[in-house]
Amino acid sequence: MLALTGLPLQIIASLLAVAAFAATMWLWPKLGGKGVKAVLGRFAAFLGTQLMVLVAMALVANSYFGFYTTWTDLLGTAGGPGTVVDHKPSNGLSVTGEQKFYSSQGSAEDRSGVIQNVVLTGARSGLTNQAYVYLPPQYFQSAYADKQFPMALVLSGYPGSAEKLISLMQYPASTLKAINAKEMPPTVLVMMRPSPIANRDTECMDVPNGPQVETFFTEDLPKALATGYRIAPQASAHAAMGDSTGGYCALKFALRKPDAYGAAISLSSDYSVSNDPTTGDLFGGSAQLKQENDLLWRLKNAPAVPVALLLATSPNEDNYQATQQMVAAFKAPTKLSTITLDSGGHNFHTWGREIPPALTWLGKQWSQLPTAATGSQAIA
């Protein structure tokens, strides 16, 4: 079978589109009558030509952006999530196995918890961003009334929607399943877009003379949440995770601000950023600032920090080789693990396969957290 992203399939589809157009032009005079057959013929010729053109364009766009990298990926028949591989410095990557995952979601407090739509304003950055906060059912149970909870910041890609983290990627449902299976402790999720600035991909940067997005997520957000929710204050109880741009931001928060986040999960992310039309000038002309936000450079050159990182990729992903370089570069006390699917592209189906084992991995990082601590009461 021809590869979905291969050039031969794109050429064939393009030639068929041209052939369909030529056939339509040749047959059109013969379909010029007023009878039912002539009308249906014109309709079929027009529809067939449009369909072939759209298929050709879709194949070219898919190959360029890497949305679906294999036929099984496109049809949704690829395997389930892979296993997490923990690495020692200089170890390589391993191929994963498969498992099934839960995909339903309720809303009652006693069964599934509650999702609150809130607006967070940063005292230091001055930025404001919408968030969906998932409170697990234990948050409302009397046995947990004096307990604080670990918190996971979940970021979408750019451009992305925080709502899709709930409806399409089903983070609350997967988290609830992991909690019920005792694979992770009861956890508060904070689901957001990675950029508080409309129509600008800030890559979670503190932009010189611009929006201080890293400050918002690493300083303002934890403090704002602590005032309204029973969230454990220590960095070891805070994690950041996300796909694509959100995954890059999560890793950067942990590596640059380990006093804010003790763990990070990256699904299909790049490990460095550059200026482009969606970002504007991120570095103010500073080559040093750009280098400091290159995560592979940080692993190689900056002092290692005591955080746990999980990187997800597949041989079809653009970040596959860079992930291998990240594995080879990290040093203790940083811990690094990977999920390597046998196939999968830059899309929601792939990330849906990676989320359940990623949450299980996160639960293991939190297995040594205190089980009880006095905290403030939840907001109504």
Secondary structure by P-SEA (a helix, b strand, c coil): ccccccaaaaaaaaaaaaaaaaaaaaaccccccccaaaaaaaaaaaaaaaaaaaaaaaaaaaaaacccccccccccccccbbbbbbbcccbbbbbbbbbccccccccccccbbbbbbbbbbbccccccbbbbbbbcccccccccccbbbbbbbbbbcccccccccccccaaaaaaaaaaaaccccbbbbbbbcccccccccccccccccccaaaaaaccaaaaaaaaccccccccccbbbbbcaaaaaaaaaaaaaccccccbbbbcccccbbbbcccccccccccaaaaaaacaaaaaacccccbbbbbbbbcccccaaaaaaaaaacccccbbbbbbbcccccccaaaaaacaaaaaaaaaaaacccccbbbbbbbcc
